[in-house]
Amino acid sequence: MEKGTTSQGIQAASSRCKVLKQGSFRSTITPRGTTRFGRHQARGRSRARRGFTSGGRRSKSGRRKRSVALRQEPAMVLQRLLLGSARQAILGSAEVAFWGLKSIKGSYHNFCTAECKDVTYTELKSLLKSKKIMLIDVRETWEILEYGKIPGSVNIPLDDVGKALQMSPKDFKEKYNEVKPSQSDSLVFSCLAGVRSKKALNTAVSLGFNSAQHYAGGWKEWATYEFSEKKQGN
């Protein structure tokens, strides 16, 4: 009776080992009642989720996922760098804009001064009669000799305007035979058709001559009106 029972127990244990056998691992009973096969099986499921086969190598799907991840990683790094650079550029631009407000204000003032201080033919004639302005013709000397000039004007070529306005009163008097204007005096610049005189106006304003003005019509307009008036007078 005892022998039969023993043989039955051995057969049951043998069949149980066969059932629990998995790959190269053989299950054995641990003191806590769990099997090493159970632990290996759980670990295998975890590795399978990460793309490993039972042999320890990555499966094709795992290798594909890993390859995609490796390809995406530089892109993610580049994206972070670009975002950081963009953020830094925005902050830098904001800082430049904030600290450059005074400069922008000054440039805007100069722009308005240059754009808004044009004088007409009639206004220029009235100003010349009042003798409260200095009319500076910025054409070249040969142009004045060949075509003529507005009466009462002083010839200072455009390239010399900046230097002339920074001369000492003595040097200015010696070179141009006129009293050097101060920054509070009224200046009017003229040329052939208003292009060079506008540049001279901008130069004068940048040097602090805020009362400077600009005759946009230039010698062409002046000569046309003068000829017409003389013709009508005859």
C-alpha positions as CSV (number, residue, x, y, z in Angstrom):
1,M,0.0,0.0,0.0
2,E,2.8,2.3,0.9
3,K,4.7,1.4,-2.3
4,G,1.7,2.1,-4.5
5,T,1.2,5.5,-2.9
6,T,4.9,6.4,-3.3
7,S,4.9,5.4,-7.0
8,Q,1.7,7.5,-7.6
9,G,3.3,10.5,-5.9
10,I,6.4,10.1,-8.1
11,Q,4.3,9.9,-11.2
12,A,2.3,13.0,-10.3
13,A,5.4,15.0,-9.6
14,S,6.9,13.8,-12.9
15,S,3.9,14.8,-14.9
16,R,3.7,18.2,-13.1
17,C,7.4,18.9,-14.0
18,K,6.6,18.0,-17.7
19,V,3.6,20.4,-17.7
20,L,5.7,23.2,-16.1
21,K,8.6,22.6,-18.4
22,Q,9.2,25.7,-20.7
23,G,12.1,26.0,-23.1
24,S,15.4,25.4,-21.3
25,F,14.0,26.2,-17.9
26,R,12.5,23.6,-15.6
27,S,10.2,24.7,-12.8
28,T,10.9,23.8,-9.2
29,I,8.9,24.5,-6.1
30,T,10.3,27.3,-3.9
31,P,9.6,27.6,-0.2
32,R,7.0,30.4,-0.7
33,G,5.1,28.3,-3.2
34,T,6.0,30.2,-6.3
35,T,7.9,28.7,-9.2
36,R,11.0,29.9,-10.9
37,F,9.2,29.3,-14.1
38,G,6.5,31.8,-13.1
39,R,9.2,34.4,-12.5
40,H,10.9,33.7,-15.8
41,Q,7.6,33.8,-17.6
42,A,6.8,37.3,-16.1
43,R,10.3,38.5,-16.9
44,G,10.0,37.2,-20.5
45,R,6.7,39.1,-20.9
46,S,8.4,42.2,-19.7
47,R,11.4,41.7,-22.1
48,A,8.9,40.9,-24.9
49,R,7.2,44.3,-24.4
50,R,10.6,45.9,-24.8
51,G,11.2,44.0,-28.0
52,F,13.4,41.1,-26.9
53,T,13.0,37.4,-28.0
54,S,13.3,34.5,-25.7
55,G,17.0,34.1,-26.8
56,G,17.9,37.5,-25.4
57,R,18.1,39.2,-28.8
58,R,15.8,42.0,-30.0
59,S,12.9,40.9,-32.2
60,K,12.4,42.5,-35.6
61,S,9.6,44.7,-34.2
62,G,11.8,45.7,-31.3
63,R,14.7,46.5,-33.6
64,R,12.4,48.6,-35.7
65,K,11.1,50.5,-32.7
66,R,14.6,51.1,-31.5
67,S,15.7,52.3,-34.9
68,V,12.8,54.7,-35.1
69,A,13.6,56.0,-31.6
70,L,17.2,56.5,-32.6
71,R,16.2,58.4,-35.7
72,Q,13.7,60.5,-33.8
73,E,16.2,61.4,-31.0
74,P,18.4,63.8,-33.1
75,A,15.2,65.4,-34.4
76,M,14.0,66.0,-30.8
77,V,17.4,67.4,-29.8
78,L,17.4,69.7,-32.8
79,Q,13.9,70.8,-32.0
80,R,14.9,71.7,-28.4
81,L,17.9,73.6,-29.7
82,L,15.7,75.5,-32.2
83,L,13.2,76.3,-29.6
84,G,15.9,77.5,-27.3
85,S,17.5,79.6,-30.0
86,A,14.1,81.1,-31.0
87,R,13.3,82.0,-27.4
88,Q,16.8,83.6,-27.0
89,A,16.3,85.5,-30.2
90,I,12.9,86.8,-29.1
91,L,14.2,87.9,-25.7
92,G,17.3,89.5,-27.3
93,S,15.1,91.4,-29.8
94,A,12.8,92.6,-27.1
95,E,15.8,93.8,-25.1
96,V,17.3,95.6,-28.1
97,A,13.9,97.2,-28.8
98,F,13.5,98.3,-25.2
99,W,17.0,99.9,-25.0
100,G,16.7,101.4,-28.4
101,L,13.7,103.5,-27.8
102,K,15.6,106.7,-27.4
103,S,17.5,106.0,-30.6
104,I,14.3,105.3,-32.5
105,K,12.7,108.4,-31.1
106,G,15.6,110.5,-32.2
107,S,15.6,108.9,-35.7
108,Y,11.8,109.5,-35.9
109,H,12.3,113.1,-34.9
110,N,15.0,113.5,-37.6
111,F,12.8,111.9,-40.2
112,C,9.9,114.1,-39.4
113,T,12.1,117.2,-39.4
114,A,13.5,116.3,-42.8
115,E,10.1,115.4,-44.3
116,C,8.0,118.2,-42.8
117,K,10.3,121.3,-43.3
118,D,10.0,121.9,-47.1
119,V,9.5,125.4,-48.2
120,T,7.8,126.6,-51.4
121,Y,8.9,129.1,-54.0
122,T,6.7,131.8,-52.5
123,E,7.8,131.1,-48.9
124,L,11.5,131.2,-49.9
125,K,11.1,134.6,-51.6
126,S,9.4,135.9,-48.5
127,L,12.2,134.5,-46.3
128,L,14.9,136.0,-48.5
129,K,13.3,139.4,-48.3
130,S,13.2,139.3,-44.5
131,K,16.9,138.4,-44.4
132,K,16.2,136.0,-41.5
133,I,17.6,132.9,-43.2
134,M,20.9,131.7,-44.7
135,L,20.2,130.0,-48.1
136,I,22.9,127.4,-48.8
137,D,23.2,126.1,-52.4
138,V,24.7,122.6,-52.3
139,R,25.4,122.2,-56.0
140,E,28.9,122.0,-57.3
141,T,30.7,125.3,-58.1
142,W,30.8,124.7,-61.8
143,E,27.0,124.2,-61.9
144,I,26.5,127.6,-60.3
145,L,28.9,129.2,-62.8
146,E,27.2,127.6,-65.7
147,Y,23.5,127.8,-64.8
148,G,23.3,130.6,-62.2
149,K,22.2,130.7,-58.6
150,I,19.4,132.1,-56.4
151,P,20.3,135.6,-55.3
152,G,21.6,135.8,-51.7
153,S,22.6,132.1,-51.6
154,V,25.9,130.8,-50.3
155,N,27.6,127.9,-52.3
156,I,28.7,125.0,-50.1
157,P,28.9,121.7,-52.1
158,L,27.0,118.8,-50.6
159,D,30.2,116.9,-49.7
160,D,31.4,119.9,-47.6
161,V,28.2,120.7,-45.7
162,G,29.0,118.5,-42.7
163,K,32.5,119.8,-42.4
164,A,31.5,123.5,-42.9
165,L,28.8,123.4,-40.2
166,Q,31.4,122.2,-37.7
167,M,34.0,124.8,-38.6
168,S,35.0,127.5,-36.2
169,P,33.3,130.9,-36.9
170,K,36.7,132.3,-38.0
171,D,37.4,129.5,-40.5
172,F,33.9,129.6,-41.9
173,K,34.1,133.4,-42.4
174,E,37.5,133.1,-44.2
175,K,36.3,130.3,-46.6
176,Y,32.8,131.4,-47.4
177,N,32.8,135.1,-46.6
178,E,29.7,134.7,-44.4
179,V,29.0,134.6,-40.7
180,K,28.8,131.0,-39.6
181,P,25.2,130.1,-38.6
182,S,24.5,128.9,-35.1
183,Q,22.3,125.9,-34.4
184,S,19.4,128.2,-33.5
185,D,19.6,130.1,-36.9
186,S,17.3,129.3,-39.8
187,L,18.9,127.5,-42.7
188,V,17.4,126.7,-46.1
189,F,19.2,124.2,-48.4
190,S,18.7,124.2,-52.2
191,C,20.2,122.4,-55.2
192,L,19.1,121.6,-58.8
193,A,15.9,119.6,-58.1
194,G,15.7,118.9,-54.3
195,V,17.6,115.6,-54.0
196,R,21.0,116.9,-52.8
197,S,19.4,119.6,-50.7
198,K,17.4,117.0,-48.8
199,K,20.5,115.1,-48.0
200,A,22.1,118.3,-46.8
201,L,19.1,119.0,-44.5
202,N,19.4,115.5,-42.9
203,T,23.1,116.2,-42.3
204,A,22.3,119.6,-40.7
205,V,19.6,118.1,-38.5
206,S,21.9,115.4,-37.3
207,L,24.4,118.1,-36.2
208,G,21.8,119.9,-34.1
209,F,20.5,122.5,-36.7
210,N,16.9,121.8,-35.9
211,S,15.6,125.0,-37.6
212,A,17.0,124.0,-41.0
213,Q,14.6,123.8,-44.0
214,H,14.7,122.5,-47.5
215,Y,13.6,124.0,-50.8
216,A,12.4,121.0,-52.7
217,G,11.9,122.8,-56.1
218,G,15.5,123.8,-56.3
219,W,17.1,125.9,-59.1
220,K,14.9,124.4,-61.8
221,E,11.7,125.6,-60.1
222,W,13.2,128.9,-59.1
223,A,14.4,129.7,-62.7
224,T,11.0,128.6,-64.2
225,Y,9.0,130.9,-61.9
226,E,11.5,133.8,-62.3
227,F,11.4,133.5,-66.1
228,S,7.6,133.4,-66.0
229,E,7.3,136.4,-63.8
230,K,9.8,138.5,-65.9
231,K,7.9,137.5,-69.0
232,Q,4.6,138.6,-67.6
233,G,6.2,141.9,-66.4
234,N,7.3,142.7,-69.9
